Amino acid sequence: MANVGVFVIAMISNYSAQFITQYTSSEDLTSIGEKYDFTISAAGYAFSIWGLIYSLMGLFVIYQALPSEWVPSRNDKLIFNDIGYLFAANMLSNSAWLIIFGFYNSYAFIGGWFDIVFMLGSALYILYQSLKNDVDWIEFLGLRATFSIYAGWLTTATILNTCFVLMDFGMRDVNNIFPNEETWGIIILWVAFLIYQTTVEVFKNPLFGAVFSWAITAIYVDASGKGTLKNLEANALVIDAIHTLSLFLYAAYFAYEKWGLEEESYGLFYTINEVYFNLEAFGIEGEDEESE
């Protein structure tokens, strides 16, 4: 039940963090963005992805809490041995990030960076375990698909958190390394593109990469709305097109590897079993027999 408890704590923390930060800092995320004048920012709709992540994660939390005899198709070794308490640790880290970052100073940016790096690392480990183990359909949705999206979004968040730290320590100055903020933003986008492409190939997981398509489309929409970042806008559009096309090619190859060559040993499409509920454990058969 530990996973249920920490998941509830994470949801409460995420909701209440917006009120807590009113007492920890005189600034909010909007004013911080204006202060640092970030070139890279996503259209507001992009953050609705958290609703999908937490909804699917909630499905997993409920499913793993059911007694084993109710769900004999569930991979208890994966959930309780291979992943173990790491899910709980990730949720506690998730709970802490907004509060730490909400102090909006150099120490908070550094502390938030270490926190989100742990979140990303643990999410990737959980994802990897789900990719190389058999799962049933509920585990596929609540664990494998969820952590594909979750780790994918955390990758974007980690990159942006890193930018906060670097810019707070002076890299934002025009006379430093890069000629202007827009060039710096373009370089970040291409580096992120390479990171996502590599991870998709290594993890055999196009769903992870689809999160970057979601993020960079939102970045393009935001840049085009500003009207002053034409080079960033053009690069975002090119990256989005290349990345989206590559995802279709990756998905086709991974599907062929599984169902054509029958050689896949892990990945998004790795063994997915039927869900089986033990109806006797619910007392359904017993009730039928009594009625007869």
TIZA-186747 format. One record per residue: z, x, y of N, C-alpha, C, CB in turn. Coordinates in steps of 0.02 Angstrom, whole numbers, plus 50000, padded with zeros to 5 digits. Last residue first. Glycine has a CB too. Layout:
ATOM  n_up n_east n_north ca_up ca_east ca_north  c_up c_east c_north cb_up cb_east cb_north
ATOM     Z      X       Y     Z       X        Y     Z      X       Y     Z       X        Y
...
// end
This chain:
ATOM  n_up n_east n_north ca_up ca_east ca_north  c_up c_east c_north cb_up cb_east cb_north
ATOM 49592  48593   48918 49559   48570    48857 49611  48543   48808 49517   48627    48825
ATOM 49680  48641   49009 49649   48576    49024 49614  48547   48963 49600   48583    49081
ATOM 49712  48765   48956 49764   48713    48958 49733  48644   48968 49814   48729    49015
ATOM 49593  48832   48975 49615   48819    48907 49666  48764   48906 49644   48883    48875
ATOM 49588  48841   49114 49536   48804    49079 49559  48785   49009 49472   48845    49075
ATOM 49699  48922   49140 49700   48853    49165 49648  48810   49129 49687   48852    49240
ATOM 49655  49041   49082 49715   49007    49056 49717  48935   49077 49778   49043    49079
ATOM 49551  49076   49163 49537   49055    49094 49595  49017   49065 49520   49116    49050
ATOM 49626  49105   49281 49574   49053    49281 49559  49029   49210 49509   49080    49312
ATOM 49719  49203   49308 49742   49143    49275 49690  49089   49269 49801   49117    49310
ATOM 49681  49322   49354 49690   49270    49405 49715  49205   49375 49625   49259    49442
ATOM 49663  49388   49237 49718   49411    49280 49732  49362   49336 49701   49480    49310
ATOM 49550  49328   49190 49613   49312    49157 49672  49332   49199 49617   49347    49088
ATOM 49450  49387   49264 49469   49319    49281 49535  49299   49248 49414   49271    49261
ATOM 49426  49533   49330 49458   49508    49269 49486  49439   49284 49514   49557    49245
ATOM 49271  49566   49403 49339   49543    49413 49366  49515   49347 49342   49489    49469
ATOM 49159  49692   49431 49186   49648    49379 49258  49631   49395 49181   49682    49309
ATOM 49007  49738   49504 49078   49723    49515 49102  49676   49461 49091   49693    49586
ATOM 48897  49860   49435 48914   49791    49451 48990  49785   49462 48891   49743    49394
ATOM 48877  50024   49511 48889   49978    49455 48903  49907   49480 48948   50003    49413
ATOM 48775  50149   49557 48810   50091    49585 48816  50039   49530 48772   50062    49648
ATOM 48741  50321   49563 48760   50264    49521 48802  50210   49556 48797   50289    49462
ATOM 48666  50360   49723 48695   50378    49659 48728  50317   49627 48747   50436    49668
ATOM 48611  50343   49847 48587   50298    49794 48617  50314   49726 48512   50302    49791
ATOM 48673  50444   49922 48683   50374    49941 48664  50326   49885 48642   50358    50003
ATOM 48729  50569   49800 48693   50544    49858 48705  50470   49870 48619   50556    49850
ATOM 48694  50653   49643 48739   50627    49694 48697  50600   49751 48789   50683    49719
ATOM 48593  50679   49556 48661   50692    49533 48714  50670   49582 48669   50766    49518
ATOM 48436  50621   49504 48485   50623    49557 48555  50631   49528 48482   50559    49599
ATOM 48334  50609   49415 48367   50674    49418 48424  50676   49469 48318   50727    49435
ATOM 48230  50518   49394 48295   50508    49361 48334  50574   49358 48286   50480    49289
ATOM 48107  50510   49453 48122   50571    49415 48186  50565   49374 48128   50630    49462
ATOM 48123  50372   49498 48061   50400    49472 48075  50460   49426 48015   50421    49528
ATOM 48251  50345   49543 48219   50297    49497 48154  50323   49467 48206   50233    49533
ATOM 48290  50466   49614 48336   50428    49571 48298  50387   49519 48379   50383    49613
ATOM 48179  50514   49680 48218   50561    49640 48263  50524   49591 48260   50606    49685
ATOM 48142  50400   49751 48098   50425    49698 48135  50472   49651 48037   50461    49728
ATOM 48249  50398   49841 48239   50342    49796 48195  50362   49737 48208   50282    49833
ATOM 48226  50517   49908 48288   50510    49871 48283  50452   49821 48347   50500    49919
ATOM 48101  50486   49967 48107   50541    49918 48169  50534   49876 48107   50609    49954
ATOM 48134  50378   50051 48083   50370    49999 48089  50424   49946 48013   50372    50029
ATOM 48228  50440   50135 48248   50383    50093 48199  50372   50036 48253   50319    50136
ATOM 48146  50537   50198 48203   50557    50157 48223  50501   50109 48263   50576    50202
ATOM 48058  50451   50266 48032   50498    50216 48088  50522   50169 48000   50559    50250
ATOM 48146  50385   50350 48106   50346    50303 48079  50391   50247 48047   50311    50339
ATOM 48191  50496   50423 48238   50457    50382 48202  50414   50331 48281   50412    50428
ATOM 48080  50538   50493 48107   50582    50440 48155  50543   50394 48142   50643    50470
ATOM 48069  50435   50587 48017   50445    50537 48042  50486   50478 47956   50479    50568
ATOM 48187  50460   50661 48178   50397    50625 48125  50402   50571 48159   50340    50674
ATOM 48158  50589   50714 48215   50578    50669 48208  50514   50628 48280   50576    50709
ATOM 48046  50567   50795 48044   50615    50739 48098  50601   50689 48051   50687    50766
ATOM 48099  50470   50885 48040   50456    50845 48036  50502   50784 47975   50463    50887
ATOM 48207  50539   50943 48218   50475    50909 48160  50460   50862 48226   50418    50960
ATOM 48143  50646   51005 48191   50658    50951 48201  50595   50910 48258   50682    50979
ATOM 48068  50574   51101 48034   50615    51051 48080  50627   50991 48011   50682    51081
ATOM 48171  50515   51177 48121   50473    51145 48085  50511   51089 48070   50448    51197
ATOM 48238  50627   51225 48274   50579    51182 48225  50536   51144 48321   50535    51224
ATOM 48138  50682   51305 48162   50718    51246 48198  50672   51198 48208   50776    51266
ATOM 48129  50584   51406 48070   50600    51364 48091  50635   51300 48021   50644    51402
ATOM 48259  50588   51461 48232   50525    51433 48174  50540   51386 48209   50479    51490
ATOM 48263  50717   51509 48310   50696    51457 48284  50634   51422 48380   50683    51486
ATOM 48163  50704   51607 48156   50752    51553 48201  50735   51494 48171   50823    51578
ATOM 48215  50602   51692 48151   50592    51657 48143  50641   51599 48094   50601    51706
ATOM 48331  50546   51758 48335   50596    51705 48272  50592   51661 48399   50586    51661
ATOM 48335  50442   51844 48334   50509    51874 48333  50565   51822 48393   50518    51920
ATOM 48353  50316   51787 48290   50331    51822 48285  50400   51852 48280   50282    51874
ATOM 48452  50245   51722 48470   50284    51781 48408  50303   51822 48507   50348    51760
ATOM 48383  50189   51615 48413   50145    51666 48432  50182   51729 48473   50110    51637
ATOM 48353  50298   51539 48297   50263    51572 48323  50215   51626 48255   50224    51520
ATOM 48482  50329   51494 48446   50376    51537 48389  50342   51575 48418   50435    51496
ATOM 48511  50217   51413 48554   50233    51470 48517  50278   51520 48619   50266    51447
ATOM 48410  50227   51317 48416   50166    51358 48456  50180   51421 48448   50109    51317
ATOM 48443  50353   51261 48379   50342    51295 48381  50282   51341 48323   50333    51242
ATOM 48567  50321   51205 48563   50373    51257 48498  50366   51297 48568   50443    51226
ATOM 48527  50228   51111 48571   50206    51164 48572  50257   51222 48642   50195    51137
ATOM 48454  50314   51030 48419   50258    51062 48460  50232   51121 48407   50200    51010
ATOM 48554  50395   50986 48506   50424    51032 48463  50370   51065 48461   50476    50996
ATOM 48629  50307   50902 48659   50340    50960 48607  50363   51010 48702   50399    50938
ATOM 48537  50267   50803 48572   50217    50843 48598  50248   50908 48631   50186    50803
ATOM 48506  50391   50751 48452   50350    50781 48483  50297   50826 48409   50316    50725
ATOM 48630  50424   50701 48603   50463    50756 48546  50426   50790 48580   50532    50732
ATOM 48639  50334   50597 48687   50328    50652 48662  50367   50713 48756   50353    50631
ATOM 48550  50379   50504 48531   50320    50543 48578  50309   50602 48532   50258    50498
ATOM 48614  50481   50436 48568   50499    50489 48548  50440   50533 48507   50529    50461
ATOM 48685  50403   50344 48721   50447    50391 48676  50463   50450 48745   50512    50356
ATOM 48579  50353   50273 48619   50307    50312 48661  50345   50363 48665   50264    50267
ATOM 48524  50458   50198 48489   50436    50259 48530  50388   50302 48424   50403    50241
ATOM 48586  50576   50110 48613   50515    50137 48579  50495   50203 48689   50523    50149
ATOM 48607  50701   50048 48559   50652    50021 48577  50582   50045 48557   50655    49944
ATOM 48681  50800   50102 48718   50745    50073 48673  50693   50040 48761   50711    50126
ATOM 48577  50884   50148 48629   50910    50104 48665  50854   50067 48679   50952    50145
ATOM 48500  50796   50229 48470   50830    50171 48523  50854   50122 48428   50889    50194
ATOM 48593  50754   50325 48557   50704    50285 48529  50737   50222 48499   50672    50327
ATOM 48629  50878   50380 48678   50839    50342 48645  50786   50299 48728   50806    50390
ATOM 48510  50915   50446 48538   50958    50392 48586  50918   50349 48574   51018    50423
ATOM 48497  50812   50539 48445   50824    50490 48471  50864   50431 48385   50861    50523
ATOM 48614  50830   50616 48605   50769    50576 48551  50779   50523 48585   50711    50622
ATOM 48588  50957   50672 48649   50945    50633 48640  50884   50588 48711   50935    50680
ATOM 48470  50935   50743 48471   50983    50687 48531  50972   50642 48469   51055    50714
ATOM 48519  50842   50840 48464   50824    50795 48463  50870   50733 48396   50829    50831
ATOM 48609  50922   50909 48634   50865    50870 48581  50843   50819 48652   50807    50916
ATOM 48517  51008   50971 48567   51035    50923 48594  50980   50879 48625   51071    50962
ATOM 48452  50914   51052 48415   50949    50999 48461  50981   50948 48369   51001    51030
ATOM 48559  50876   51136 48524   50826    51095 48486  50859   51038 48475   50785    51139
ATOM 48592  50996   51200 48641   50963    51157 48607  50913   51110 48694   50927    51200
ATOM 48477  51016   51276 48494   51064    51224 48543  51033   51174 48525   51129    51254
ATOM 48488  50909   51365 48431   50912    51319 48446  50959   51261 48368   50935    51356
ATOM 48603  50946   51438 48603   50885    51397 48547  50885   51346 48597   50825    51441
ATOM 48557  51061   51503 48615   51065    51458 48616  51005   51411 48681   51070    51498
ATOM 48461  51001   51583 48441   51049    51532 48495  51058   51480 48425   51118    51565
ATOM 48547  50925   51665 48497   50891    51623 48473  50937   51567 48438   50867    51665
ATOM 48622  51018   51737 48655   50975    51689 48605  50942   51641 48695   50921    51724
ATOM 48536  51178   51749 48560   51114    51775 48588  51072   51718 48505   51076    51812
ATOM 48527  51307   51691 48503   51296    51760 48527  51230   51790 48429   51297    51761
ATOM 48671  51373   51605 48611   51331    51607 48591  51315   51678 48622   51267    51567
ATOM 48783  51457   51630 48733   51474    51579 48668  51436   51589 48761   51459    51511
ATOM 48821  51443   51796 48842   51476    51735 48783  51487   51688 48895   51434    51700
ATOM 48789  51374   51908 48772   51445    51907 48794  51481   51844 48802   51479    51967
ATOM 48840  51245   51887 48768   51256    51887 48750  51330   51879 48737   51229    51951
ATOM 48974  51212   51780 48951   51242    51842 48878  51261   51837 48994   51303    51860
ATOM 49013  51172   51655 48977   51123    51694 48950  51153   51759 49021   51064    51709
ATOM 49093  51266   51601 49023   51269    51583 48981  51219   51623 49015   51256    51508
ATOM 49231  51256   51631 49186   51287    51678 49113  51287   51661 49205   51354    51689
ATOM 49316  51187   51550 49329   51258    51557 49273  51294   51596 49337   51290    51489
ATOM 49262  51063   51547 49327   51069    51580 49344  51143   51593 49381   51037    51538
ATOM 49151  51088   51469 49141   51074    51540 49206  51080   51579 49112   51004    51549
ATOM 49213  51107   51344 49173   51161    51375 49164  51150   51450 49104   51165    51341
ATOM 49275  50981   51324 49314   51043    51325 49276  51098   51362 49331   51066    51254
ATOM 49165  50893   51327 49221   50883    51373 49260  50949   51381 49268   50827    51347
ATOM 49092  50943   51219 49064   50949    51287 49119  50940   51339 49008   50897    51297
ATOM 49174  50903   51115 49164   50974    51126 49136  50987   51196 49116   51003    51073
ATOM 49154  50767   51125 49221   50794    51139 49217  50869   51152 49269   50779    51080
ATOM 49021  50762   51083 49037   50744    51152 49106  50769   51171 49033   50668    51160
ATOM 49037  50802   50949 48992   50839    50993 49009  50825   51066 48918   50821    50979
ATOM 49119  50700   50904 49144   50769    50904 49101  50813   50950 49143   50797    50833
ATOM 49036  50588   50914 49097   50591    50954 49124  50662   50959 49151   50544    50925
ATOM 48939  50620   50817 48920   50612    50886 48980  50620   50932 48887   50544    50897
ATOM 49026  50619   50706 48988   50679    50722 48965  50677   50795 48927   50685    50676
ATOM 49071  50489   50703 49119   50541    50721 49083  50607   50737 49169   50552    50665
ATOM 48955  50427   50654 48976   50414    50723 49026  50467   50747 49006   50344    50729
ATOM 48955  50480   50523 48897   50489    50567 48916  50479   50640 48842   50441    50548
ATOM 49074  50434   50473 49066   50506    50482 49007  50521   50528 49056   50541    50414
ATOM 49039  50294   50476 49099   50320    50510 49091  50395   50524 49162   50308    50468
ATOM 48927  50285   50392 48922   50265    50462 48979  50296   50503 48924   50188    50469
ATOM 48982  50336   50274 48919   50362    50299 48913  50348   50373 48859   50332    50260
ATOM 49090  50254   50256 49103   50323    50278 49039  50360   50296 49141   50361    50224
ATOM 49022  50135   50220 49067   50137    50277 49077  50208   50302 49135   50108    50259
ATOM 48954  50170   50103 48916   50151    50163 48960  50157   50225 48889   50080    50157
ATOM 49068  50204   50021 49010   50249    50029 48971  50233   50093 48963   50244    49968
ATOM 49161  50092   50050 49179   50163    50049 49119  50207   50064 49210   50182    49981
ATOM 49112  49963   50052 49174   49978    50087 49192  50051   50092 49230   49943    50054
ATOM 48991  49970   49978 48992   49944    50046 49054  49968   50084 48991   49867    50045
ATOM 49033  50031   49858 48974   50056    49893 48975  50034   49966 48909   50031    49859
ATOM 49137  49951   49821 49152   50020    49841 49093  50051   49878 49171   50063    49780
ATOM 49061  49840   49787 49110   49834    49841 49129  49903   49866 49173   49796    49818
ATOM 48984  49890   49681 48952   49869    49742 49000  49861   49801 48916   49804    49731
ATOM 49064  50040   49617 49036   49974    49609 49011  49951   49677 49088   49924    49580
ATOM 49019  50212   49588 49054   50161    49626 49025  50093   49606 49048   50172    49702
ATOM 49034  50378   49527 49011   50310    49516 49052  50262   49559 49016   50290    49441
ATOM 49027  50514   49645 49062   50474    49594 49029  50406   49587 49136   50466    49613
ATOM 48969  50573   49751 48960   50606    49686 48998  50571   49630 48984   50678    49691
ATOM 48999  50499   49863 48928   50511    49848 48918  50540   49778 48897   50557    49899
ATOM 49135  50501   49876 49103   50437    49859 49030  50446   49839 49108   50389    49918
ATOM 49152  50634   49914 49181   50610    49851 49149  50545   49829 49257   50601    49858
ATOM 49088  50631   50040 49061   50672    49985 49088  50649   49918 49078   50746    49997
ATOM 49176  50546   50111 49107   50527    50100 49077  50565   50041 49065   50539    50163
ATOM 49290  50627   50114 49292   50562    50080 49222  50537   50064 49329   50510    50124
ATOM 49235  50733   50190 49260   50745    50122 49263  50680   50082 49331   50779    50124
ATOM 49205  50668   50309 49151   50698    50270 49173  50711   50199 49128   50763    50303
ATOM 49336  50634   50349 49287   50581    50336 49229  50607   50294 49261   50552    50402
ATOM 49391  50761   50368 49418   50719    50315 49370  50661   50298 49486   50690    50336
ATOM 49309  50804   50477 49312   50842    50414 49338  50799   50356 49357   50903    50423
ATOM 49336  50705   50575 49268   50715    50549 49270  50750   50482 49225   50754    50599
ATOM 49474  50722   50594 49447   50657    50576 49379  50665   50543 49443   50611    50637
ATOM 49476  50856   50637 49509   50837    50573 49483  50770   50549 49586   50834    50582
ATOM 49407  50839   50756 49379   50883    50705 49410  50868   50637 49389   50958    50724
ATOM 49496  50759   50824 49433   50728    50802 49397  50772   50752 49388   50714    50861
ATOM 49601  50851   50846 49613   50788    50810 49548  50760   50783 49647   50738    50856
ATOM 49542  50950   50921 49569   50967    50855 49579  50904   50813 49636   51005    50862
ATOM 49511  50869   51034 49458   50904    50996 49483  50922   50926 49435   50968    51034
ATOM 49633  50828   51083 49587   50778    51057 49533  50809   51015 49557   50738    51113
ATOM 49679  50953   51127 49714   50918    51073 49670  50865   51041 49778   50886    51100
ATOM 49584  50974   51229 49589   51021    51172 49624  50988   51113 49628   51085    51193
ATOM 49609  50865   51311 49542   50875    51285 49543  50921   51225 49497   50904    51340
ATOM 49744  50886   51342 49725   50826    51305 49656  50834   51274 49727   50764    51350
ATOM 49738  51002   51416 49775   51002    51353 49756  50943   51309 49850   51002    51366
ATOM 49663  50956   51527 49636   51008    51484 49671  51010   51416 49644   51076    51517
ATOM 49677  50774   51529 49684   50840    51560 49661  50892   51509 49758   50853    51582
ATOM 49696  50635   51485 49642   50658    51529 49657  50722   51567 49624   50604    51578
ATOM 49774  50560   51405 49809   50596    51458 49760  50628   51506 49855   50650    51428
ATOM 49692  50509   51306 49707   50467    51364 49748  50500   51418 49743   50407    51341
ATOM 49691  50590   51198 49637   50598    51246 49651  50561   51311 49571   50574    51217
ATOM 49803  50534   51133 49802   50604    51155 49751  50613   51211 49786   50651    51095
ATOM 49758  50402   51112 49820   50413    51149 49822  50485   51176 49882   50399    51105
ATOM 49644  50419   51036 49638   50387    51101 49700  50399   51144 49627   50312    51093
ATOM 49701  50486   50919 49652   50517    50963 49649  50485   51033 49584   50512    50931
ATOM 49793  50423   50834 49819   50469    50884 49767  50489   50936 49844   50531    50851
ATOM 49722  50347   50744 49769   50313    50788 49789  50358   50847 49831   50293    50750
ATOM 49654  50448   50675 49616   50400    50714 49661  50365   50766 49583   50347    50668
ATOM 49763  50500   50608 49728   50542    50657 49686  50498   50703 49683   50593    50622
ATOM 49787  50393   50525 49839   50414    50572 49809  50457   50627 49895   50452    50535
ATOM 49667  50393   50452 49684   50335    50494 49738  50352   50545 49706   50277    50451
ATOM 49678  50514   50384 49623   50504    50431 49638  50446   50478 49558   50490    50393
ATOM 49788  50490   50304 49792   50543    50354 49737  50534   50407 49787   50612    50321
ATOM 49735  50390   50221 49792   50375    50265 49798  50426   50321 49857   50372    50224
ATOM 49637  50466   50156 49617   50408    50196 49673  50390   50245 49601   50348    50150
ATOM 49715  50558   50088 49673   50582    50142 49648  50525   50186 49614   50621    50114
ATOM 49787  50524   49978 49816   50508    50042 49773  50530   50101 49884   50539    50047
ATOM 49645  50503   49874 49717   50504    49880 49741  50483   49949 49743   50572    49865
ATOM 49520  50550   49826 49532   50538    49897 49607  50539   49913 49501   50472    49920
ATOM 49546  50575   49689 49499   50618    49727 49509  50611   49802 49427   50600    49709
ATOM 49648  50473   49663 49655   50544    49647 49611  50588   49690 49638   50555    49574
ATOM 49615  50346   49711 49685   50366    49712 49697  50440   49694 49724   50324    49666
ATOM 49473  50334   49708 49513   50310    49765 49582  50342   49768 49520   50234    49760
ATOM 49428  50395   49588 49399   50413    49653 49446  50395   49710 49332   50377    49662
ATOM 49507  50327   49494 49511   50400    49500 49484  50423   49567 49471   50434    49442
ATOM 49467  50195   49507 49534   50214    49531 49541  50290   49537 49587   50187    49484
ATOM 49339  50110   49535 49347   50180    49516 49414  50205   49545 49288   50224    49543
ATOM 49332  49946   49466 49350   49990    49522 49362  50061   49497 49412   49964    49559
ATOM 49319  49862   49362 49260   49900    49380 49274  49951   49435 49204   49853    49401
ATOM 49438  49790   49349 49427   49846    49303 49365  49887   49320 49420   49820    49233
ATOM 49532  49714   49444 49466   49741    49458 49452  49802   49413 49460   49762    49533
ATOM 49656  49676   49396 49613   49625    49425 49541  49649   49432 49640   49604    49493
ATOM 49720  49789   49356 49698   49744    49304 49654  49688   49331 49758   49714    49268
ATOM 49755  49849   49479 49700   49877    49438 49674  49829   49386 49724   49941    49404
ATOM 49782  49742   49620 49805   49772    49557 49747  49794   49513 49850   49721    49519
ATOM 49711  49788   49779 49716   49741    49723 49743  49777   49661 49648   49709    49708
ATOM 49686  49887   49871 49756   49863    49865 49765  49814   49807 49778   49831    49929
ATOM 49552  49906   49877 49591   49958    49843 49664  49937   49833 49588   50022    49884
ATOM 49515  49789   49948 49494   49798    49879 49537  49850   49843 49420   49819    49877
ATOM 49568  49810   50077 49591   49753    50036 49575  49765   49963 49557   49688    50061
ATOM 49498  49926   50112 49571   49927    50112 49598  49869   50070 49599   49922    50185
ATOM 49363  49883   50109 49387   49934    50063 49463  49933   50057 49364   50004    50086
ATOM 49365  49790   50214 49346   49769    50147 49372  49818   50095 49270   49761    50141
ATOM 49394  49876   50320 49443   49826    50301 49430  49798   50231 49444   49769    50351
ATOM 49274  49942   50329 49333   49980    50308 49389  49932   50285 49358   50025    50364
ATOM 49194  49841   50379 49181   49867    50312 49241  49906   50285 49119   49912    50312
ATOM 49259  49830   50505 49252   49772    50461 49241  49794   50389 49194   49726    50484
ATOM 49246  49957   50561 49313   49932    50543 49311  49870   50499 49352   49916    50606
ATOM 49105  49965   50575 49143   50014    50537 49209  49986   50514 49154   50077    50580
ATOM 49074  49855   50658 49046   49859    50591 49087  49906   50548 48973   49882    50593
ATOM 49145  49894   50773 49159   49830    50741 49134  49829   50670 49128   49773    50780
ATOM 49085  50013   50809 49154   50015    50783 49172  49950   50749 49204   50030    50840
ATOM 48966  49977   50865 48964   50002    50796 49034  50006   50766 48931   50071    50794
ATOM 48979  49954   50996 48992   49897    50952 48990  49917   50879 48941   49842    50965
ATOM 48935  50060   51066 49004   50064    51041 49023  50003   50999 49052   50072    51098
ATOM 48810  50027   51114 48815   50074    51058 48884  50074   51026 48799   50145    51083
ATOM 48816  49950   51228 48810   49915    51163 48821  49961   51104 48743   49881    51158
ATOM 48815  50039   51338 48877   50010    51313 48874  49978   51245 48900   49960    51361
ATOM 48718  50186   51313 48723   50117    51336 48783  50084   51302 48658   50078    51322
ATOM 48794  50348   51327 48759   50296    51288 48767  50228   51321 48785   50294    51216
ATOM 48758  50501   51408 48801   50443    51399 48760  50389   51365 48832   50419    51467
ATOM 48737  50656   51471 48729   50617    51410 48781  50561   51407 48735   50663    51347
ATOM 48785  50702   51592 48714   50684    51587 48703  50639   51527 48670   50746    51583
ATOM 48935  50667   51672 48901   50681    51609 48829  50657   51611 48938   50648    51551
ATOM 49030  50694   51779 48958   50681    51790 48917  50698   51728 48933   50722    51850
ATOM 49163  50705   51783 49126   50759    51750 49051  50750   51753 49148   50763    51677
ATOM 49192  50589   51856 49219   50654    51878 49179  50711   51848 49292   50660    51859
ATOM 49135  50488   51780 49109   50501    51847 49130  50570   51872 49132   50448    51895
ATOM 49216  50498   51667 49144   50508    51661 49112  50524   51728 49111   50447    51630
ATOM 49338  50464   51724 49329   50531    51696 49255  50547   51689 49365   50537    51628
ATOM 49315  50332   51757 49325   50380    51811 49318  50451   51787 49393   50370    51843
ATOM 49303  50280   51625 49249   50273    51674 49255  50325   51729 49248   50203    51704
ATOM 49425  50307   51564 49365   50339    51538 49307  50335   51588 49344   50306    51473
ATOM 49542  50328   51703 49519   50297    51641 49454  50331   51620 49510   50220    51650
ATOM 49690  50398   51781 49617   50390    51773 49602  50355   51707 49582   50459    51775
ATOM 49821  50422   51781 49798   50380    51836 49723  50366   51831 49814   50412    51903
ATOM 49903  50415   51622 49857   50446    51669 49837  50396   51723 49795   50473    51633
ATOM 49995  50344   51549 49991   50416    51537 49946  50452   51586 49966   50429    51467
ATOM 49984  50212   51580 50047   50244    51597 50044  50320   51587 50103   50215    51556
ATOM 49862  50177   51536 49877   50159    51605 49941  50193   51628 49885   50083    51611
ATOM 49862  50206   51403 49834   50257    51448 49845  50239   51522 49760   50266    51435
ATOM 49908  50087   51348 49952   50145    51349 49928  50196   51400 49956   50177    51280
ATOM 49798  50004   51352 49855   49987    51395 49902  50047   51402 49893   49927    51366
ATOM 49712  50063   51264 49687   50049    51331 49743  50031   51379 49636   49992    51329
ATOM 49786  50063   51145 49776   50126    51181 49753  50115   51253 49725   50170    51144
ATOM 49789  49943   51076 49840   49954    51127 49830  50017   51169 49908   49956    51095
ATOM 49681  49955   50986 49683   49900    51034 49731  49915   51092 49704   49835    50999
ATOM 49713  50068   50914 49649   50065    50949 49649  50010   51002 49592   50055    50900
ATOM 49837  50027   50861 49833   50084    50908 49769  50083   50948 49839   50150    50870
ATOM 49798  49925   50774 49843   49910    50830 49839  49965   50883 49916   49903    50805
ATOM 49720  50000   50685 49690   49945    50723 49733  49927   50783 49681   49884    50677
ATOM 49815  50091   50635 49755   50116    50670 49724  50060   50712 49703   50143    50621
ATOM 49904  50003   50570 49927   50044    50626 49868  50068   50669 49968   50104    50601
ATOM 49818  49958   50469 49844   49910    50519 49868  49947   50581 49902   49868    50489
ATOM 49804  50078   50401 49745   50045    50429 49766  49995   50483 49705   50010    50374
ATOM 49932  50103   50358 49904   50148    50409 49841  50118   50440 49889   50217    50379
ATOM 49949  49994   50265 49993   50004    50322 49962  50046   50377 50057   50036    50300
ATOM 49848  50016   50170 49849   49954    50209 49890  49963   50272 49879   49897    50166
ATOM 49886  50139   50118 49822   50133    50153 49819  50070   50196 49765   50134    50103
ATOM 50006  50109   50055 50007   50153    50113 49942  50146   50153 50016   50226    50091
ATOM 50000  50041   49939 50000   50000    50000 50000  50043   50063 50061   49954    50000
// end
